[in-house]
Amino acid sequence: MFDDKVIFITGGTGSFGRKCVQMLLQNHRPQKVIIFSRDELKQFEMQQELNAPCLRYFIGDVRDCERLKQGMAGVDLVIHAAALKQVPAMEYNPMECVKTNINGAENVIAAAIYNGVKRVIALSTDKAANPINLYGATKLVSDKLFVAANNIAGRHATRFAVVRYGNVIGSRGSVIPFFRKLLAEGCSELPVTDPHMTRFWITLEQGVAFVLRCFQRMQGGELFVPKLPSVGILDLAEAMAPGMATKIIGIRSGEKLHEVMCPQDDSHLTLEFPDHYLIQPAIKFVDLVDYTVNKLGETGKAVPAGFEYNSRSNPQQLSLPELKKLLEQA
């Protein structure tokens, strides 16, 4: 699937992009991997670590459709990972969020169709399911755009899909680096938003592996959701600092107590596979697709009416020893 292919990654200098490039170089033989991002410093730093002959570093912004069209010339596969995603900052700068997360998605779609890219996967987030903050709302719009792009492509061969998953362990701006910084500074207590809060958790390696697998599974129009473990915030604090006191600071604006990845309202569209869920398009495509059997021959079945994949009711809850092991791996 990836050998001898030209792969284009927007937001390629982010946490996901860096790990994705590493795994592609370790496990495959791509003809070319194009890292597309707007930060020249991050590109320079990434080149010091990853400078294989097949790598190309392109300065550009997903807000610039013409630059995307230039960058995607001759590309086979696109991973769209670029986004503005800090919830408080997006609430304060809403139009910037719209320009990158929505207009940028539209530009990626247009550039991919223009260049005849074969397959595109856009990264989403659990915050796009029943969103209550602007970041989640813009990512929901982005999801809808990428699903509908399969109709927009018409007779073109380009196919689009979306991958939605939860919090990435150790990614920039997440709670684990924050807790580690406080601990390194000698704090006597850890700030916790709400003692009942739960989240879905995934490692970077798991996230990248799932996305690459979905390139092999996809037919076009799917929203893929991996089956993940859930973690309670107090368990996380205990795993990182056993016995340390916690201070309840209250839930932040735009933040949920529990996250959802497959909303109840989409239960009639949701299929369950052994290691993931698939939310089928709400719209009908010109070419009818049977999503119960994917390109790998894996078979899914409809979930019960009213089903919801929620971090609180998730049957897979990490125990304290399991969480400690996961933190060591991350």
C-alpha positions as CSV (number, residue, x, y, z in Angstrom):
1,M,0.0,0.0,0.0
2,F,2.8,2.5,0.9
3,D,5.8,1.1,-0.9
4,D,6.8,3.2,-4.0
5,K,4.0,5.7,-3.2
6,V,4.2,9.5,-2.8
7,I,2.6,10.5,0.5
8,F,1.6,14.0,1.5
9,I,1.1,14.9,5.2
10,T,-0.4,18.3,6.2
11,G,0.7,19.4,9.6
12,G,3.6,17.1,9.1
13,T,5.8,18.6,11.8
14,G,3.2,18.0,14.6
15,S,3.2,15.1,17.0
16,F,1.3,12.8,14.7
17,G,3.2,13.8,11.5
18,R,6.6,13.2,13.1
19,K,5.6,9.7,14.4
20,C,3.9,8.9,11.1
21,V,7.0,9.7,9.1
22,Q,9.2,7.6,11.5
23,M,6.9,4.6,11.1
24,L,6.6,5.0,7.3
25,L,10.4,5.0,7.1
26,Q,10.8,2.0,9.5
27,N,8.1,-0.3,8.0
28,H,7.7,0.8,4.3
29,R,9.6,2.0,1.3
30,P,7.8,5.1,0.1
31,Q,9.0,6.8,-3.0
32,K,8.5,10.2,-1.4
33,V,7.0,11.7,1.8
34,I,6.1,15.3,1.7
35,I,6.0,17.1,5.0
36,F,3.7,20.2,4.6
37,S,3.6,22.7,7.4
38,R,3.8,26.5,8.0
39,D,6.5,26.5,10.7
40,E,10.0,26.7,9.3
41,L,11.6,26.2,12.7
42,K,9.8,22.9,13.3
43,Q,10.8,21.8,9.8
44,F,14.4,22.7,10.5
45,E,14.3,20.8,13.8
46,M,12.6,17.8,12.2
47,Q,15.2,17.7,9.5
48,Q,17.9,17.2,12.1
49,E,16.3,14.0,13.2
50,L,14.7,12.8,10.0
51,N,16.4,13.5,6.8
52,A,16.0,10.4,4.6
53,P,16.5,10.8,0.9
54,C,12.8,10.3,0.2
55,L,11.7,13.2,2.5
56,R,10.6,16.6,1.2
57,Y,9.9,19.6,3.4
58,F,7.3,22.1,2.0
59,I,6.6,25.4,3.7
60,G,2.9,26.1,3.3
61,D,-0.5,26.7,5.0
62,V,-3.7,24.7,4.3
63,R,-5.4,28.1,4.0
64,D,-3.5,28.5,0.7
65,C,-5.2,26.4,-1.9
66,E,-2.8,27.2,-4.7
67,R,0.2,26.1,-2.6
68,L,-1.6,22.8,-1.7
69,K,-2.2,22.2,-5.4
70,Q,1.5,22.7,-6.1
71,G,2.5,20.4,-3.2
72,M,0.1,17.6,-4.2
73,A,1.3,17.2,-7.8
74,G,2.0,13.5,-8.3
75,V,0.8,12.5,-4.8
76,D,-0.9,9.1,-4.3
77,L,-2.0,9.4,-0.6
78,V,-2.8,12.3,1.7
79,I,-3.0,12.5,5.4
80,H,-4.6,15.7,6.6
81,A,-3.4,16.3,10.2
82,A,-3.1,20.1,10.2
83,A,-5.5,21.9,12.6
84,L,-5.8,24.5,15.2
85,K,-6.9,22.6,18.3
86,Q,-6.3,24.4,21.6
87,V,-9.8,24.7,22.9
88,P,-9.5,28.0,24.9
89,A,-7.4,29.7,22.2
90,M,-10.0,28.7,19.6
91,E,-12.9,30.1,21.7
92,Y,-11.0,33.4,21.8
93,N,-9.9,33.4,18.1
94,P,-12.9,31.8,16.4
95,M,-12.3,33.1,12.8
96,E,-8.8,31.8,12.8
97,C,-10.1,28.4,13.8
98,V,-12.6,28.5,11.0
99,K,-10.0,29.5,8.4
100,T,-7.7,26.6,9.2
101,N,-10.1,23.8,10.2
102,I,-12.9,24.4,7.8
103,N,-11.5,26.5,4.9
104,G,-8.3,24.5,5.1
105,A,-10.3,21.2,4.8
106,E,-12.1,22.6,1.7
107,N,-8.7,23.5,0.2
108,V,-7.2,20.0,0.9
109,I,-10.2,18.4,-0.8
110,A,-10.0,20.7,-3.8
111,A,-6.2,20.2,-4.2
112,A,-6.6,16.4,-3.9
113,I,-9.3,16.2,-6.6
114,Y,-7.4,18.6,-8.8
115,N,-4.3,16.4,-8.7
116,G,-6.0,13.0,-8.9
117,V,-4.8,11.8,-5.5
118,K,-6.1,8.3,-4.9
119,R,-6.9,8.3,-1.2
120,V,-7.2,10.9,1.5
121,I,-7.7,10.4,5.2
122,A,-8.5,13.4,7.5
123,L,-7.8,13.2,11.2
124,S,-10.7,14.1,13.5
125,T,-11.3,14.2,17.2
126,D,-13.7,13.0,19.8
127,K,-14.6,16.6,20.4
128,A,-16.3,16.6,17.0
129,A,-19.0,14.3,18.3
130,N,-21.8,16.4,19.8
131,P,-19.5,19.4,20.0
132,I,-19.8,22.0,22.7
133,N,-16.8,24.1,21.8
134,L,-15.7,25.8,18.6
135,Y,-12.8,23.5,18.0
136,G,-15.1,20.5,18.0
137,A,-17.7,22.3,15.9
138,T,-15.1,23.1,13.2
139,K,-13.8,19.6,13.2
140,L,-17.4,18.3,12.8
141,V,-17.8,20.5,9.8
142,S,-14.5,19.2,8.5
143,D,-15.6,15.6,8.9
144,K,-18.8,16.4,6.9
145,L,-16.8,18.1,4.2
146,F,-14.5,15.1,3.7
147,V,-17.4,12.6,3.7
148,A,-19.3,14.7,1.1
149,A,-16.1,15.1,-0.9
150,N,-16.7,11.6,-2.3
151,N,-19.7,12.9,-4.1
152,I,-18.0,16.1,-5.1
153,A,-15.2,14.1,-6.7
154,G,-17.7,12.7,-9.2
155,R,-15.9,10.7,-11.8
156,H,-12.5,11.4,-10.3
157,A,-10.8,8.5,-8.6
158,T,-10.1,10.4,-5.4
159,R,-11.7,8.8,-2.3
160,F,-11.9,10.4,1.2
161,A,-12.4,9.0,4.7
162,V,-12.1,10.3,8.3
163,V,-10.4,8.8,11.4
164,R,-11.7,10.0,14.8
165,Y,-9.9,9.1,18.0
166,G,-9.4,10.4,21.6
167,N,-6.6,12.0,23.5
168,V,-3.1,11.2,22.4
169,I,-0.8,10.3,25.3
170,G,2.0,12.7,25.6
171,S,1.1,15.0,22.7
172,R,1.9,18.6,23.0
173,G,-0.5,20.6,25.1
174,S,-2.0,17.5,26.7
175,V,-2.4,16.8,30.4
176,I,0.5,14.4,30.8
177,P,3.3,16.8,29.8
178,F,1.6,19.4,31.9
179,F,1.6,17.2,35.0
180,R,5.2,16.2,34.3
181,K,6.2,19.8,34.2
182,L,4.5,20.5,37.5
183,L,6.2,17.5,39.1
184,A,9.6,18.5,37.8
185,E,9.0,22.0,39.3
186,G,8.4,20.3,42.7
187,C,4.6,20.9,43.1
188,S,2.9,19.6,46.2
189,E,-0.5,18.9,44.5
190,L,-1.9,18.3,41.0
191,P,-4.7,20.4,39.6
192,V,-7.7,18.3,38.5
193,T,-10.7,19.8,36.7
194,D,-13.3,17.3,38.0
195,P,-12.8,14.1,39.9
196,H,-15.3,12.2,37.7
197,M,-13.8,13.2,34.3
198,T,-12.9,10.4,31.9
199,R,-11.1,10.4,28.5
200,F,-10.3,8.0,25.7
201,W,-6.6,7.4,25.4
202,I,-4.4,6.3,22.6
203,T,-0.6,6.3,22.0
204,L,0.9,8.0,19.0
205,E,2.1,4.7,17.6
206,Q,-1.4,3.2,17.9
207,G,-2.9,6.3,16.3
208,V,-0.6,6.2,13.3
209,A,-0.9,2.5,12.9
210,F,-4.7,2.8,12.9
211,V,-4.7,5.5,10.3
212,L,-2.3,3.6,8.0
213,R,-4.5,0.5,8.4
214,C,-7.6,2.5,7.4
215,F,-6.0,3.4,4.1
216,Q,-6.2,-0.3,3.3
217,R,-9.7,-0.6,4.7
218,M,-11.4,2.4,3.1
219,Q,-13.8,2.5,0.2
220,G,-14.7,6.2,0.6
221,G,-17.1,8.0,3.0
222,E,-16.3,6.1,6.2
223,L,-15.7,7.7,9.6
224,F,-13.4,5.2,11.4
225,V,-13.3,5.1,15.2
226,P,-10.8,2.7,17.0
227,K,-11.8,0.8,20.1
228,L,-9.8,2.5,22.9
229,P,-9.5,2.2,26.7
230,S,-10.8,5.0,28.9
231,V,-8.9,6.7,31.8
232,G,-10.2,8.5,34.8
233,I,-8.4,11.8,35.6
234,L,-7.8,10.8,39.3
235,D,-6.3,7.5,38.2
236,L,-4.0,9.4,35.9
237,A,-2.9,11.7,38.7
238,E,-2.3,8.7,41.0
239,A,-0.3,6.8,38.3
240,M,2.0,9.8,37.7
241,A,2.4,10.9,41.3
242,P,1.3,8.1,43.8
243,G,-0.1,9.5,47.0
244,M,0.1,13.2,45.9
245,A,-2.8,15.5,46.8
246,T,-5.0,16.8,44.1
247,K,-6.8,20.2,43.9
248,I,-10.1,20.4,42.1
249,I,-10.1,23.5,39.9
250,G,-13.4,23.1,38.0
251,I,-14.1,22.1,34.4
252,R,-12.9,24.6,31.8
253,S,-15.0,26.5,29.3
254,G,-15.8,24.3,26.3
255,E,-14.8,21.1,28.1
256,K,-16.9,17.9,28.6
257,L,-16.9,15.7,31.6
258,H,-16.9,12.6,29.4
259,E,-16.1,12.3,25.7
260,V,-18.1,10.6,23.0
261,M,-16.8,9.1,19.8
262,C,-19.9,7.5,18.3
263,P,-23.0,9.6,19.2
264,Q,-26.3,8.0,20.0
265,D,-27.9,9.9,17.2
266,D,-25.6,8.1,14.8
267,S,-26.4,4.6,16.1
268,H,-28.4,3.8,13.0
269,L,-25.4,4.5,10.9
270,T,-22.8,2.8,13.1
271,L,-21.2,-0.6,12.4
272,E,-19.0,-2.6,14.8
273,F,-15.9,-4.4,13.7
274,P,-13.5,-6.4,15.8
275,D,-11.2,-3.5,16.7
276,H,-13.1,-0.4,15.5
277,Y,-16.4,1.2,14.8
278,L,-17.4,2.7,11.5
279,I,-20.0,5.5,11.1
280,Q,-21.5,5.3,7.6
281,P,-22.3,8.5,5.6
282,A,-25.7,10.1,6.4
283,I,-25.9,11.1,2.7
284,K,-26.3,8.7,-0.3
285,F,-23.5,8.4,-2.8
286,V,-23.9,8.0,-6.5
287,D,-22.0,4.7,-6.3
288,L,-23.6,2.6,-3.5
289,V,-21.1,1.1,-1.1
290,D,-21.6,-1.9,1.2
291,Y,-19.7,-0.8,4.3
292,T,-20.4,-4.0,6.2
293,V,-17.4,-5.5,4.3
294,N,-14.3,-3.4,3.9
295,K,-11.4,-3.7,1.4
296,L,-9.5,-6.1,3.8
297,G,-12.5,-8.4,3.9
298,E,-13.3,-7.5,7.5
299,T,-17.0,-7.8,8.4
300,G,-19.0,-5.4,10.6
301,K,-22.4,-5.6,12.1
302,A,-25.0,-3.0,13.1
303,V,-24.9,-1.8,16.7
304,P,-28.1,-1.8,18.8
305,A,-30.4,1.2,18.5
306,G,-29.4,4.0,20.9
307,F,-25.8,2.8,21.1
308,E,-23.3,5.4,22.2
309,Y,-19.5,5.0,22.5
310,N,-18.8,7.0,25.6
311,S,-15.6,7.3,27.7
312,R,-17.7,6.9,30.9
313,S,-19.6,3.7,29.9
314,N,-16.8,2.3,27.8
315,P,-16.3,-1.4,29.0
316,Q,-12.5,-1.0,28.5
317,Q,-11.3,1.0,31.5
318,L,-7.6,1.0,32.3
319,S,-6.6,-0.2,35.8
320,L,-3.9,1.7,37.7
321,P,-1.2,-0.9,36.8
322,E,-2.2,-0.8,33.1
323,L,-2.1,2.9,33.1
324,K,1.3,3.0,34.7
325,K,2.6,0.6,32.0
326,L,1.0,2.7,29.2
327,L,2.7,5.8,30.6
328,E,6.1,4.1,30.6
329,Q,5.6,3.1,27.0
330,A,4.6,6.6,26.0
